[in-house]
Amino acid sequence: MVIDDDTDILHSISMVLTLHDFCVVELDGSENIVGAIRLHSPDLVLTDYMMPKLNGGQICKMIKQDPLTADLPVILMSAYHKLAMSVAGFGYDAYLSKPFDNDKLVQTINKLLDSST
């Protein structure tokens, strides 16, 4: 599952992941994320940090505090490079600074999926 309010970035990431044989669910906002996770049962969530309603850190915290989704790997991404230090308390599993290399994205996802099985 990829969450980003910038639809260009959302579609770009989705396209890259689809080319690497991932099945992608796109969400262009942060509303009803818990319901969407329960509906789609993703293996991993990749979320932008800066979004208008809930930020990616809050989404991560909601995922990690719910016993049904606590083990779901979450990758937090942001264009604000110093953000990783200030949001460590949200419990994300990996952090990517935008812009990121597509190979690095795929490697990070594969690493998290391999460790969660």
C-alpha positions in Angstrom: 0.0 0.0 0.0 1.4 3.4 -1.0 0.0 6.6 0.6 0.9 10.0 -0.8 -1.2 13.1 -1.3 0.9 14.1 -4.4 -0.7 12.0 -7.1 2.3 12.3 -9.4 4.6 10.8 -6.8 1.9 8.2 -5.9 1.6 7.0 -9.5 5.3 7.1 -10.1 6.0 4.9 -7.1 3.2 2.6 -8.0 4.5 2.2 -11.5 8.0 1.4 -10.3 6.7 -1.2 -7.8 4.3 -2.7 -10.4 7.3 -3.2 -12.8 9.0 -5.1 -10.0 5.9 -7.4 -9.7 4.4 -5.9 -6.6 0.6 -5.6 -6.3 0.0 -2.0 -5.3 -2.9 -0.3 -3.6 -2.8 3.5 -3.9 -4.2 5.9 -1.4 -4.0 9.6 -2.2 -4.8 10.8 1.3 -4.7 9.8 4.9 -8.4 9.4 5.6 -9.6 6.1 6.9 -6.2 4.4 6.6 -7.1 1.8 9.2 -10.2 0.8 7.3 -8.2 0.7 4.0 -5.6 -1.5 5.7 -8.2 -3.9 7.0 -10.0 -4.0 3.6 -6.8 -4.6 1.5 -4.6 -6.5 4.0 -1.3 -5.1 2.6 2.0 -6.8 3.3 3.6 -3.4 3.8 2.7 0.3 4.0 4.8 3.0 2.3 3.7 6.5 3.4 4.7 10.0 2.9 5.2 12.1 6.0 3.8 15.5 5.0 0.1 15.2 4.3 -2.8 17.5 5.1 -5.0 15.5 7.5 -2.8 12.9 9.2 0.9 12.9 8.7 2.8 9.7 8.0 4.1 9.5 11.5 0.6 9.6 12.9 -0.4 6.9 10.4 2.5 4.8 11.4 1.7 5.2 15.1 -2.0 4.1 14.5 -0.8 1.0 12.6 1.7 0.1 15.2 -0.7 0.6 18.1 -3.4 -1.6 16.6 -2.9 -5.2 17.6 -4.2 -6.4 14.3 -1.6 -4.4 12.3 1.2 -3.9 14.8 3.5 -6.3 12.8 2.8 -4.6 9.5 6.1 -3.1 8.1 5.9 0.7 7.5 8.3 2.7 5.4 8.1 6.4 6.1 9.3 8.8 3.3 9.9 12.5 3.2 11.7 15.2 1.3 12.7 16.7 4.7 16.0 15.0 5.2 16.5 15.8 8.9 13.0 14.5 9.7 14.1 10.9 10.4 15.7 11.9 13.7 12.6 13.7 15.0 10.0 11.1 14.1 11.8 8.0 15.4 9.2 7.6 18.1 6.5 6.7 15.6 7.9 3.1 15.2 8.4 3.0 11.5 10.5 0.1 10.1 12.5 2.1 7.5 12.9 5.7 6.4 13.6 6.9 2.8 14.5 10.5 2.0 12.9 11.9 -1.2 14.0 11.8 -3.8 15.2 8.2 -3.5 16.7 5.8 -5.9 14.1 3.3 -7.2 16.5 0.4 -6.6 16.9 1.5 -3.0 13.1 1.6 -2.6 12.7 -2.0 -4.0 15.6 -3.3 -1.9 14.2 -1.7 1.3 10.7 -3.2 0.6 12.2 -6.7 -0.2 14.3 -6.6 3.0 11.3 -5.8 5.1 9.1 -8.3 3.5 11.7 -11.0 3.8 12.2 -10.3 7.5 8.4 -10.3 8.2 7.8 -13.8 6.8 
